[in-house]
Amino acid sequence: MKCVLACLLAIIICTVSPLLDGEATPAHASDVGAAKTVTVTFVSATGEQVTATFDREADSVSLVLPDSSTIRLPRAMSASGARYANDRMVFWEHQGKASLWIDDKLIFTGAPQQ
């Protein structure tokens, strides 16, 4: 039983520690080194685009939405992926895909532009 608990604790620490250290970054941005910001354009299956600028120093993301409006969201807790949220919106990048929720409604999902 002690071994099982120790293994579970190790998994939790390995999963959460990058978030606590501020090291979690979008999966597709891992090769950019120590850049302060990383900009990625995500494209949906219908061709809509959301451009995300991840700011490592401010722990936030700035989004340009399909209607050209802009929003800045602070980093939020996430067990996996890079998640940013306020009281109405959630932007989540996970395993190379991005989703945007407004008022609990999914309005965008896409992958990095190739």
C-alpha positions as CSV (number, residue, x, y, z in Angstrom):
1,M,0.0,0.0,0.0
2,K,2.8,2.4,0.8
3,C,4.4,1.7,-2.5
4,V,1.1,2.5,-4.4
5,L,0.7,5.8,-2.4
6,A,4.3,6.7,-3.1
7,C,3.9,6.1,-6.8
8,L,0.7,8.1,-7.0
9,L,2.4,11.0,-5.2
10,A,5.3,10.9,-7.6
11,I,3.0,11.0,-10.6
12,I,1.1,14.0,-9.1
13,I,4.3,15.9,-8.3
14,C,5.7,15.3,-11.8
15,T,2.5,16.4,-13.4
16,V,1.9,19.5,-11.4
17,S,5.5,20.8,-10.7
18,P,6.0,22.4,-14.1
19,L,2.9,24.4,-13.6
20,L,4.0,25.6,-10.1
21,D,7.5,26.4,-11.5
22,G,5.9,28.4,-14.4
23,E,7.6,26.2,-16.9
24,A,4.6,24.7,-18.7
25,T,4.4,25.9,-22.3
26,P,2.4,24.9,-25.3
27,A,3.7,21.6,-26.6
28,H,4.5,23.0,-30.1
29,A,6.5,25.8,-28.5
30,S,9.0,23.6,-26.6
31,D,11.8,24.2,-29.1
32,V,11.9,28.0,-28.9
33,G,14.3,28.2,-26.0
34,A,13.9,31.0,-23.5
35,A,11.9,33.4,-25.7
36,K,9.7,35.7,-23.6
37,T,6.7,35.3,-26.0
38,V,5.7,32.6,-28.5
39,T,3.0,33.3,-31.1
40,V,1.0,30.4,-32.7
41,T,-1.9,30.6,-35.1
42,F,-4.4,27.8,-34.7
43,V,-6.7,26.9,-37.6
44,S,-10.1,25.1,-37.3
45,A,-11.4,22.5,-39.7
46,T,-13.5,25.3,-41.3
47,G,-10.5,27.6,-41.7
48,E,-11.2,30.0,-38.8
49,Q,-8.1,31.2,-37.0
50,V,-7.2,32.1,-33.5
51,T,-3.8,33.6,-33.0
52,A,-2.3,33.1,-29.5
53,T,0.7,34.9,-28.1
54,F,1.9,33.1,-25.0
55,D,3.8,35.4,-22.6
56,R,5.9,33.4,-20.2
57,E,6.9,36.4,-18.0
58,A,3.3,37.6,-17.5
59,D,1.9,34.1,-17.3
60,S,-0.8,35.0,-19.8
61,V,-2.0,34.5,-23.4
62,S,-3.2,37.2,-25.7
63,L,-5.7,36.0,-28.3
64,V,-6.9,37.4,-31.6
65,L,-10.2,35.8,-32.2
66,P,-11.9,34.9,-35.6
67,D,-13.9,38.2,-35.5
68,S,-10.6,40.1,-35.0
69,S,-11.4,41.0,-31.3
70,T,-8.6,40.6,-28.8
71,I,-8.6,39.2,-25.2
72,R,-5.9,38.6,-22.7
73,L,-6.3,35.7,-20.3
74,P,-4.2,34.8,-17.2
75,R,-2.8,31.3,-16.7
76,A,-5.1,28.9,-14.8
77,M,-4.5,25.6,-13.1
78,S,-4.4,22.6,-15.3
79,A,-3.2,19.1,-14.8
80,S,-2.1,18.9,-18.4
81,G,-1.6,21.4,-21.2
82,A,-1.5,25.2,-21.0
83,R,-4.8,26.6,-19.7
84,Y,-5.8,30.3,-19.5
85,A,-9.1,31.6,-18.1
86,N,-11.2,34.4,-16.7
87,D,-14.7,34.4,-15.4
88,R,-16.2,33.9,-18.9
89,M,-13.6,32.4,-21.2
90,V,-11.2,29.4,-21.2
91,F,-8.4,28.9,-23.7
92,W,-6.7,25.5,-23.4
93,E,-3.8,24.2,-25.5
94,H,-3.3,20.5,-25.0
95,Q,-1.3,18.0,-27.1
96,G,-1.0,20.4,-30.0
97,K,-4.7,21.3,-30.2
98,A,-6.4,24.5,-28.9
99,S,-10.0,25.0,-27.7
100,L,-11.8,28.2,-26.8
101,W,-14.8,28.2,-24.5
102,I,-17.0,31.3,-23.9
103,D,-19.7,31.0,-21.2
104,D,-19.3,27.2,-21.1
105,K,-19.9,26.9,-24.9
106,L,-17.1,25.6,-27.2
107,I,-16.7,28.2,-29.9
108,F,-13.3,27.1,-31.4
109,T,-11.1,24.1,-31.8
110,G,-8.1,24.0,-34.0
111,A,-4.5,22.8,-34.6
112,P,-1.3,24.9,-35.2
113,Q,-1.1,26.3,-38.7
114,Q,1.4,24.3,-40.8
